[in-house]
Amino acid sequence: MSRVWPFLYGRGRERGYRLLIVPDLLTDPGALGWLARAASSGRDGERAERLPDGPAVRLAVRSEVVDGEFDEFGRPLRISYGVVSRTAVSMRDVDAARELAVGVYREFLDAEESFRPRTAQALPGGRQVPAARLAAEPPPVPSVAPPVPNVARAVPSAARAVRPGRVSRLRLVAVAGAVVVALLAFLLVRTLLGGAAEHSLPTAGTVDLDLLTGANTPGAPDLTVTRSDGKIYFEPPPGAALTQGDCRRPEGPEGRAQAVPGSRFCVTTPDGAVYDLRVRAITPQEILAEVDEP
């Protein structure tokens, strides 16, 4: 009986697409980038592929919409899950992995910020994957927030009388407070409806921006992420274009460019779609970037 490794790829209500179950068959960043691309390609079913470093593997994948779950922009959440093996796979293996994938995905939705990908060991093909066989990476040490001042002490007691001379001043403060609240609410709504969404990009591999944003039909990769001498670079794959700077004010030059926090790029996909991409932060596991159509 063949041995298979389960995997899960999806995004959260706020966090971008990422591998949520990682098969320990694949440890190289290039191989994990290949798996993320294969899972997000929209090609369900069984197929044979070759890893970036050469070995051939077999893959079975299925994508589905998660009932009743939406991202911060109101788009339905989708997951892609399946199995990978060096020998043979079947959709029955995918059926067996579904319950595990759904369970881990619910854990992710419950704690998107602190969730760490689960590493899955090899399991015999067609057998249900027990949750005990999954190992989670150690959670980060929680940061300690500064103490919140006791607001109740600063608020006058309701039973305390207000002197007549202070009434007009209190009314002025109340009106000013209402204006500030209304302004903050307006800025919040404008950000949610029109702001760029933050996504998680791999530190090595390929990225389909159409799939990330849901703005266009997913297709060929739009961006290649590579590492060299401890630095991360963006490169346009064949048919795509990459320019440094905002799409409305390109700064050049075109082609391969280093990705650092705060850097901006204009990406033109092979299908002709255009995206503004701004790098927010870079960690050993992911690149956090805002992606938006100009």
C-alpha positions as CSV (number, residue, x, y, z in Angstrom):
1,M,0.0,0.0,0.0
2,S,1.4,3.4,-0.9
3,R,2.3,6.0,1.6
4,V,0.7,9.4,1.3
5,W,1.3,12.8,3.0
6,P,-1.8,15.1,3.5
7,F,-1.6,18.9,2.9
8,L,-3.9,21.9,3.3
9,Y,-3.8,25.3,1.6
10,G,-6.1,28.2,2.3
11,R,-6.6,31.7,3.7
12,G,-8.4,33.1,6.6
13,R,-10.8,35.9,7.2
14,E,-7.9,38.3,7.5
15,R,-4.7,36.4,6.8
16,G,-3.6,35.6,3.3
17,Y,-3.2,32.2,1.6
18,R,-0.7,29.8,3.0
19,L,0.1,26.1,3.6
20,L,-1.7,25.1,6.8
21,I,-0.8,21.4,6.8
22,V,2.7,20.8,5.5
23,P,3.8,17.2,4.5
24,D,7.1,16.3,6.0
25,L,7.9,14.6,2.7
26,L,8.7,18.2,1.4
27,T,11.2,20.2,3.4
28,D,12.9,22.3,0.8
29,P,11.4,25.9,0.5
30,G,11.3,25.4,-3.3
31,A,9.3,22.2,-2.9
32,L,6.9,23.9,-0.5
33,G,6.5,26.8,-3.0
34,W,5.7,24.2,-5.7
35,L,3.1,22.6,-3.5
36,A,1.4,25.9,-2.7
37,R,1.3,26.7,-6.4
38,A,0.0,23.2,-7.3
39,A,-2.7,23.5,-4.6
40,S,-3.8,26.9,-5.8
41,S,-3.8,26.1,-9.5
42,G,-7.5,25.2,-9.7
43,R,-6.6,21.8,-11.2
44,D,-8.4,19.3,-9.1
45,G,-7.8,15.6,-9.4
46,E,-4.8,13.2,-9.7
47,R,-1.6,14.0,-11.6
48,A,2.1,13.5,-11.8
49,E,4.5,16.4,-11.4
50,R,8.2,17.0,-10.8
51,L,9.7,18.9,-7.9
52,P,12.0,21.8,-8.5
53,D,15.0,19.8,-7.5
54,G,14.1,16.9,-9.9
55,P,12.3,14.0,-8.2
56,A,8.9,13.0,-9.6
57,V,5.9,12.9,-7.2
58,R,2.2,12.2,-7.6
59,L,-0.5,14.6,-6.3
60,A,-4.2,14.5,-5.7
61,V,-6.0,17.7,-4.8
62,R,-9.5,19.0,-4.3
63,S,-10.8,22.6,-3.8
64,E,-14.0,23.6,-2.2
65,V,-15.8,26.7,-0.8
66,V,-16.2,26.8,3.0
67,D,-19.9,27.1,3.8
68,G,-20.8,30.3,5.7
69,E,-17.3,31.7,5.9
70,F,-16.1,35.0,4.2
71,D,-13.0,37.1,4.2
72,E,-12.9,40.7,5.4
73,F,-14.1,41.9,1.9
74,G,-17.1,39.5,1.8
75,R,-15.6,36.9,-0.5
76,P,-16.3,33.3,0.2
77,L,-13.3,31.4,1.8
78,R,-11.9,28.5,-0.2
79,I,-9.5,25.7,0.8
80,S,-7.5,23.2,-1.3
81,Y,-6.5,19.9,0.3
82,G,-5.2,16.6,-0.8
83,V,-2.2,14.2,-0.6
84,V,1.2,13.8,-2.2
85,S,3.3,10.7,-2.6
86,R,6.4,9.3,-4.3
87,T,4.4,6.3,-5.6
88,A,0.6,6.5,-6.1
89,V,-2.3,8.5,-4.9
90,S,-6.1,8.4,-5.4
91,M,-9.1,10.6,-4.7
92,R,-10.0,8.1,-1.9
93,D,-6.9,9.3,-0.1
94,V,-8.2,12.8,-0.5
95,D,-11.6,11.8,0.9
96,A,-9.8,10.3,4.0
97,A,-7.8,13.6,4.4
98,R,-10.8,15.9,4.2
99,E,-12.0,15.5,7.8
100,L,-8.4,16.3,9.0
101,A,-8.2,19.3,6.7
102,V,-11.5,20.8,7.8
103,G,-10.6,20.3,11.5
104,V,-7.2,22.0,11.1
105,Y,-8.8,24.8,9.0
106,R,-11.3,25.5,11.9
107,E,-8.3,25.7,14.3
108,F,-6.7,28.3,11.9
109,L,-9.9,30.4,11.7
110,D,-10.2,30.4,15.5
111,A,-6.6,31.8,16.0
112,E,-5.3,33.2,12.7
113,E,-2.6,35.4,14.3
114,S,-1.0,32.7,16.5
115,F,-1.6,29.6,14.2
116,R,1.4,27.7,13.1
117,P,1.3,25.2,10.2
118,R,0.9,21.6,11.2
119,T,3.6,19.1,10.0
120,A,2.1,15.9,8.8
121,Q,3.9,12.6,8.8
122,A,3.5,9.9,6.2
123,L,0.4,7.8,6.5
124,P,-0.7,4.6,4.6
125,G,-2.9,5.4,1.6
126,G,-6.6,5.3,2.2
127,R,-6.4,5.3,6.0
128,Q,-7.9,8.1,8.1
129,V,-5.2,10.5,9.3
130,P,-5.3,10.8,13.1
131,A,-4.9,14.3,14.5
132,A,-2.2,12.9,17.0
133,R,0.1,12.4,14.0
134,L,0.3,16.1,13.4
135,A,3.0,18.2,15.0
136,A,2.5,22.0,15.5
137,E,5.4,24.4,15.5
138,P,6.0,26.0,18.9
139,P,3.8,29.1,19.4
140,P,5.5,32.4,19.7
141,V,6.0,34.0,23.1
142,P,3.1,36.3,23.6
143,S,3.9,39.9,24.0
144,V,3.0,41.6,27.2
145,A,0.7,44.6,26.7
146,P,1.2,47.7,29.0
147,P,-1.3,47.9,31.8
148,V,-4.6,49.7,30.9
149,P,-5.3,52.6,33.2
150,N,-8.3,52.3,35.4
151,V,-10.8,54.4,33.3
152,A,-13.5,54.1,36.0
153,R,-11.5,56.2,38.4
154,A,-11.3,59.0,35.9
155,V,-15.0,59.1,35.2
156,P,-17.1,61.2,37.7
157,S,-19.7,59.3,39.6
158,A,-23.2,59.5,38.1
159,A,-24.4,60.7,41.5
160,R,-22.0,63.6,41.5
161,A,-23.8,66.9,40.7
162,V,-22.6,69.0,37.7
163,R,-22.2,72.6,38.4
164,P,-24.3,74.9,36.2
165,G,-21.2,76.7,34.9
166,R,-19.8,73.5,33.4
167,V,-22.8,72.5,31.4
168,S,-21.9,74.3,28.2
169,R,-18.3,73.1,28.3
170,L,-19.5,69.5,28.8
171,R,-21.8,69.9,25.8
172,L,-19.0,71.2,23.7
173,V,-16.8,68.2,24.7
174,A,-19.6,65.8,23.9
175,V,-20.1,67.3,20.4
176,A,-16.4,67.2,19.7
177,G,-16.3,63.6,20.8
178,A,-19.2,62.7,18.5
179,V,-17.4,64.3,15.5
180,V,-14.2,62.3,16.3
181,V,-16.1,59.0,16.5
182,A,-17.9,59.7,13.2
183,L,-14.6,60.6,11.5
184,L,-13.0,57.4,12.8
185,A,-15.9,55.3,11.6
186,F,-15.7,56.9,8.2
187,L,-12.0,56.1,7.9
188,L,-12.6,52.6,9.0
189,V,-15.3,51.9,6.4
190,R,-13.2,53.5,3.7
191,T,-10.3,51.3,4.6
192,L,-12.4,48.1,4.6
193,L,-14.1,48.8,1.4
194,G,-11.4,50.4,-0.6
195,G,-8.0,49.6,1.0
196,A,-5.5,47.1,-0.1
197,A,-5.7,43.7,1.4
198,E,-2.7,42.1,3.2
199,H,-1.6,38.8,1.9
200,S,1.0,36.2,2.9
201,L,3.6,35.4,0.1
202,P,6.1,32.6,0.3
203,T,9.8,33.5,0.8
204,A,10.6,31.2,-2.1
205,G,8.4,29.9,-4.9
206,T,5.8,31.4,-7.2
207,V,2.7,33.5,-6.6
208,D,-0.5,33.8,-8.5
209,L,-1.8,37.3,-7.6
210,D,-5.1,36.7,-9.4
211,L,-5.7,33.8,-7.0
212,L,-4.7,35.8,-3.9
213,T,-7.0,38.8,-4.6
214,G,-9.8,37.0,-6.3
215,A,-10.0,40.0,-8.6
216,N,-9.2,38.1,-11.8
217,T,-9.3,34.5,-13.0
218,P,-6.4,32.5,-11.6
219,G,-3.9,31.3,-14.2
220,A,-0.1,31.3,-14.7
221,P,2.2,32.5,-11.9
222,D,2.6,36.3,-11.8
223,L,5.6,36.6,-9.6
224,T,8.6,34.5,-8.7
225,V,10.2,34.8,-5.2
226,T,13.9,33.7,-4.8
227,R,16.5,33.9,-2.1
228,S,20.2,34.7,-2.7
229,D,22.9,35.5,-0.1
230,G,20.2,35.9,2.6
231,K,18.2,38.4,0.5
232,I,14.8,38.0,-1.1
233,Y,14.2,39.0,-4.7
234,F,11.0,39.4,-6.8
235,E,11.3,38.3,-10.5
236,P,8.7,38.4,-13.2
237,P,8.1,35.0,-14.8
238,P,7.8,34.7,-18.6
239,G,5.0,36.9,-19.9
240,A,4.8,39.1,-16.7
241,A,6.5,42.4,-15.9
242,L,7.8,43.9,-12.7
243,T,8.6,47.6,-12.2
244,Q,9.8,49.3,-9.0
245,G,7.5,52.0,-7.6
246,D,3.7,52.7,-7.7
247,C,1.9,51.7,-10.8
248,R,0.7,55.3,-11.2
249,R,4.2,56.6,-10.7
250,P,6.7,53.9,-11.8
251,E,10.3,54.6,-10.7
252,G,12.0,51.7,-12.6
253,P,14.0,49.8,-13.3
254,E,12.2,46.8,-14.6
255,G,13.0,43.2,-13.9
256,R,14.5,41.5,-10.9
257,A,14.4,43.6,-7.7
258,Q,15.2,43.1,-4.0
259,A,12.2,42.9,-1.7
260,V,12.6,44.8,1.6
261,P,10.0,46.2,4.0
262,G,8.5,49.4,2.5
263,S,9.4,48.6,-1.1
264,R,6.7,49.0,-3.7
265,F,6.3,47.3,-7.1
266,C,3.9,47.3,-10.1
267,V,3.2,43.8,-11.4
268,T,1.7,43.2,-14.8
269,T,0.5,39.6,-15.1
270,P,0.7,37.4,-18.2
271,D,-3.1,37.9,-18.6
272,G,-2.7,41.7,-18.6
273,A,-4.0,42.4,-15.1
274,V,-2.0,45.1,-13.1
275,Y,-1.4,45.1,-9.3
276,D,0.2,47.4,-6.8
277,L,2.3,45.4,-4.4
278,R,3.8,46.9,-1.2
279,V,6.0,44.8,1.2
280,R,4.9,45.4,4.8
281,A,7.2,42.9,6.6
282,I,9.4,39.9,6.0
283,T,9.7,37.0,8.4
284,P,11.6,33.7,8.0
285,Q,8.3,32.0,7.1
286,E,6.5,34.6,4.9
287,I,6.3,38.0,3.2
288,L,3.4,40.2,4.3
289,A,2.4,42.4,1.5
290,E,-0.5,44.6,0.5
291,V,-1.8,43.8,-3.0
292,D,-4.4,46.0,-4.8
293,E,-5.5,46.9,-8.2
294,P,-4.5,50.5,-9.0
